[in-house]
């Protein structure tokens, strides 16, 4: 039984003291592939260093996170993204999107950067990994406006309503990234996921953030994908083996692994 953690920041400084052990522990738990979304140019080399340490387990993405976008540096960051996509092999353009939780004063700049990176994904025929925090409507309108047969992706850390889930599915070739929030009491995500066919779901941790129960409040790790999978198995009333098989097939299809 194998799993893929489709969203993990194991290059984060939170793992400086035990990164090697954390990756090996995940592999030993059956998480054979770990996908690494980029944040900004500050993290690119660190991400590549990790992929070089575990070349058959860790896979890089390229993008600039919306929280890294501001009016003075975003054009430089977007240039870095395009240069990297031109010279290196990446499995996706991400983590990109819109975040209105931390700062809503630069919404137009975030929209511009998001749309630009979607166009890069289409140019390089790569899926997109979308960050939406208090910005679902703003983000999906942009995706809908640019959507075509060549575009695919995942809405990372999905925690929205059934109507929002259906809107994602209607895009075609887009998935819901389900992580630790599924295990949180009163998140209501379990009720939404129960109504969604597994063929639309990917598993992710977002390590070191959003650790699932019973690890909530602690540093998240890729090995905790098992706790998320177990919760999904309980909600769907199907075996963990089936969860493993279907979500792994979904990830392989989307990211061409």
C-alpha positions as CSV (number, residue, x, y, z in Angstrom):
1,X,0.0,0.0,0.0
2,X,1.5,3.3,-1.1
3,X,0.5,7.0,-0.9
4,X,1.6,10.2,-2.4
5,X,1.8,13.4,-0.4
6,X,0.9,15.9,-3.1
7,X,1.8,19.0,-1.1
8,X,4.6,19.2,1.5
9,X,7.1,21.9,2.4
10,X,9.8,19.6,3.8
11,X,12.5,22.1,2.7
12,X,11.2,24.4,5.4
13,X,13.6,25.5,8.2
14,X,11.2,23.7,10.5
15,X,13.0,20.5,9.4
16,X,16.6,21.7,9.5
17,X,17.5,19.4,12.4
18,X,15.9,16.2,11.1
19,X,14.9,16.6,7.5
20,X,16.6,13.3,6.4
21,X,14.9,11.4,9.1
22,X,11.5,12.9,8.4
23,X,11.7,11.9,4.7
24,X,12.9,8.4,5.5
25,X,10.1,8.0,8.1
26,X,7.5,8.9,5.5
27,X,9.0,6.5,2.9
28,X,9.0,3.7,5.5
29,X,5.3,4.4,6.2
30,X,4.5,3.9,2.5
31,X,4.5,7.5,1.3
32,X,6.8,6.8,-1.6
33,X,6.4,10.2,-3.4
34,X,6.4,13.7,-1.8
35,X,5.6,16.7,-4.0
36,X,7.2,20.0,-3.1
37,X,5.5,23.3,-4.0
38,X,7.7,26.3,-4.1
39,X,7.2,29.5,-2.1
40,X,9.5,32.0,-3.8
41,X,13.0,32.4,-5.1
42,X,14.4,32.3,-1.6
43,X,13.4,28.6,-1.3
44,X,14.3,27.3,-4.8
45,X,17.8,26.0,-4.0
46,X,16.7,24.5,-0.7
47,X,13.9,22.6,-2.5
48,X,16.3,21.3,-5.2
49,X,18.8,20.2,-2.5
50,X,16.1,18.0,-1.0
51,X,15.1,16.6,-4.4
52,X,18.7,15.8,-5.1
53,X,19.0,13.9,-1.7
54,X,15.9,11.9,-2.6
55,X,15.6,11.9,-6.4
56,X,13.1,9.1,-6.6
57,X,10.9,10.3,-3.8
58,X,10.8,14.1,-3.9
59,X,9.6,16.2,-6.8
60,X,9.7,20.0,-7.2
61,X,7.2,22.5,-8.4
62,X,7.9,26.1,-9.4
63,X,5.8,29.1,-8.5
64,X,5.5,32.1,-6.2
65,X,3.1,31.9,-3.3
66,X,0.5,34.7,-3.1
67,X,1.8,35.8,0.4
68,X,5.1,36.5,-1.3
69,X,3.5,38.9,-3.8
70,X,3.9,42.6,-3.2
71,X,4.0,45.7,-5.4
72,X,7.8,45.9,-5.3
73,X,9.1,42.4,-5.9
74,X,6.5,40.4,-7.7
75,X,7.8,41.1,-11.2
76,X,11.2,39.9,-10.2
77,X,9.7,36.8,-8.7
78,X,7.6,36.0,-11.8
79,X,10.8,36.3,-13.9
80,X,12.5,33.8,-11.6
81,X,9.6,31.4,-12.1
82,X,9.7,31.6,-15.9
83,X,13.5,31.3,-16.0
84,X,13.3,28.1,-13.8
85,X,10.5,26.6,-15.9
86,X,12.6,27.2,-19.0
87,X,15.8,25.5,-17.7
88,X,14.7,22.9,-15.1
89,X,12.1,20.0,-15.0
90,X,9.1,20.7,-12.7
91,X,6.0,18.7,-12.2
92,X,3.7,21.7,-11.7
93,X,3.4,25.4,-11.4
94,X,2.7,26.1,-7.7
95,X,2.0,27.1,-5.1
96,X,0.1,30.0,-6.7
97,X,-3.2,31.7,-6.1
98,X,-4.7,34.4,-3.9
99,X,-4.6,34.9,-0.1
100,X,-6.8,37.5,1.4
101,X,-6.4,36.3,5.0
102,X,-3.1,38.0,5.6
103,X,-3.3,41.0,3.3
104,X,-6.2,42.1,1.1
105,X,-4.7,45.5,0.1
106,X,-2.9,44.1,-2.9
107,X,-5.6,42.0,-4.4
108,X,-5.2,43.3,-7.9
109,X,-1.5,42.5,-7.8
110,X,-2.2,39.0,-6.6
111,X,-4.7,38.5,-9.4
112,X,-2.2,39.6,-12.0
113,X,0.5,37.3,-10.6
114,X,-1.9,34.4,-10.4
115,X,-3.1,34.8,-14.0
116,X,0.4,35.2,-15.3
117,X,1.5,32.0,-13.7
118,X,-1.6,30.1,-15.0
119,X,-0.5,31.2,-18.5
120,X,3.0,29.9,-17.8
121,X,1.5,26.6,-16.8
122,X,-0.4,26.4,-20.1
123,X,2.8,27.4,-22.0
124,X,4.8,24.6,-20.4
125,X,1.9,22.1,-20.2
126,X,2.0,21.7,-16.5
127,X,-0.8,21.5,-13.9
128,X,-1.3,24.3,-11.3
129,X,-1.5,24.0,-7.6
130,X,-3.8,26.7,-6.2
131,X,-3.7,28.4,-2.8
132,X,-7.0,29.9,-1.8
133,X,-7.5,31.4,1.6
134,X,-10.6,33.6,2.1
135,X,-10.4,34.0,-1.7
136,X,-12.2,31.1,-3.4
137,X,-14.5,33.3,-5.5
138,X,-11.7,35.5,-6.7
139,X,-9.4,32.6,-7.5
140,X,-11.8,30.3,-9.3
141,X,-13.2,33.2,-11.5
142,X,-9.6,33.6,-12.8
143,X,-9.2,29.9,-13.4
144,X,-12.6,29.7,-15.1
145,X,-11.7,32.6,-17.4
146,X,-8.4,30.9,-18.4
147,X,-9.6,27.3,-18.4
148,X,-9.3,25.2,-21.5
149,X,-8.5,21.6,-22.3
150,X,-4.8,22.0,-21.7
151,X,-5.3,23.3,-18.1
152,X,-5.5,21.1,-15.0
153,X,-4.7,21.4,-11.4
154,X,-5.7,21.1,-7.7
155,X,-7.3,23.4,-5.2
156,X,-4.8,22.9,-2.4
157,X,-6.1,22.6,1.2
158,X,-9.7,22.5,0.2
159,X,-12.1,23.2,3.1
160,X,-15.0,24.8,1.3
161,X,-18.7,24.0,0.7
162,X,-20.3,21.3,-1.5
163,X,-21.2,24.1,-4.0
164,X,-17.5,25.2,-4.1
165,X,-16.4,21.5,-4.6
166,X,-18.9,21.1,-7.5
167,X,-17.6,24.3,-9.1
168,X,-14.1,22.9,-9.0
169,X,-15.2,19.6,-10.5
170,X,-17.1,21.4,-13.3
171,X,-13.7,22.8,-14.5
172,X,-12.8,19.2,-15.5
173,X,-9.3,17.9,-14.8
174,X,-9.2,19.7,-11.4
175,X,-9.0,18.0,-8.0
176,X,-9.6,18.8,-4.4
177,X,-6.5,18.7,-2.2
178,X,-7.6,17.1,1.1
179,X,-5.4,17.4,4.2
180,X,-5.4,17.6,8.0
181,X,-8.5,19.8,8.2
182,X,-10.6,16.7,7.3
183,X,-9.7,15.3,10.8
184,X,-10.6,18.5,12.7
185,X,-13.8,18.5,14.8
186,X,-16.5,20.9,13.5
187,X,-14.7,21.6,10.2
188,X,-17.7,20.1,8.4
189,X,-15.3,19.0,5.6
190,X,-16.3,15.4,6.3
191,X,-19.8,16.1,5.2
192,X,-18.7,17.7,2.0
193,X,-16.1,15.0,1.2
194,X,-18.7,12.3,1.8
195,X,-20.6,13.6,-1.2
196,X,-17.6,13.8,-3.5
197,X,-16.4,10.9,-5.7
198,X,-12.9,9.8,-4.8
199,X,-11.8,10.3,-8.4
200,X,-11.8,14.0,-7.6
201,X,-9.6,13.8,-4.5
202,X,-5.9,14.1,-3.8
203,X,-4.2,13.6,-0.4
204,X,-1.8,16.2,1.0
205,X,-0.3,17.2,4.3
206,X,0.9,20.8,3.8
207,X,3.7,20.0,6.2
208,X,4.9,21.6,8.5
209,X,1.4,23.2,8.8
210,X,-2.1,21.8,9.6
211,X,-1.1,18.5,11.3
212,X,-4.1,16.2,11.4
213,X,-5.6,14.8,14.6
214,X,-4.2,13.4,16.8
215,X,-1.2,15.5,16.1
216,X,-3.0,18.8,15.8
217,X,-0.9,21.7,17.0
218,X,2.4,19.9,16.4
219,X,4.7,20.1,13.4
220,X,3.1,18.3,10.5
221,X,5.1,15.6,8.6
222,X,4.5,13.7,5.4
223,X,4.1,10.4,7.3
224,X,0.8,11.8,8.7
225,X,-0.8,11.3,5.3
226,X,-1.9,8.0,6.9
227,X,-4.0,9.7,9.5
228,X,-5.8,11.7,6.7
229,X,-6.3,8.6,4.6
230,X,-7.7,6.7,7.6
231,X,-10.2,9.5,8.2
232,X,-11.2,9.4,4.5
233,X,-11.6,5.7,4.7
234,X,-13.9,6.0,7.7
235,X,-16.0,8.7,6.0
236,X,-16.3,6.8,2.7
237,X,-16.7,3.5,4.4
238,X,-14.2,1.9,2.1
239,X,-10.9,0.2,2.7
240,X,-7.6,2.0,3.3
241,X,-6.3,0.0,0.3
242,X,-8.9,1.5,-1.9
243,X,-8.1,5.0,-0.6
244,X,-4.4,4.4,-1.4
245,X,-5.1,3.0,-4.9
246,X,-7.5,5.7,-6.1
247,X,-5.8,8.8,-4.6
248,X,-2.4,7.5,-5.8
249,X,-3.8,7.0,-9.3
250,X,-5.3,10.5,-9.2
251,X,-1.9,12.0,-8.3
252,X,0.0,10.1,-11.0
253,X,-2.5,11.2,-13.6
254,X,-2.5,14.9,-12.6
255,X,1.3,15.3,-12.2
256,X,2.3,12.8,-14.8
257,X,4.5,10.9,-12.3
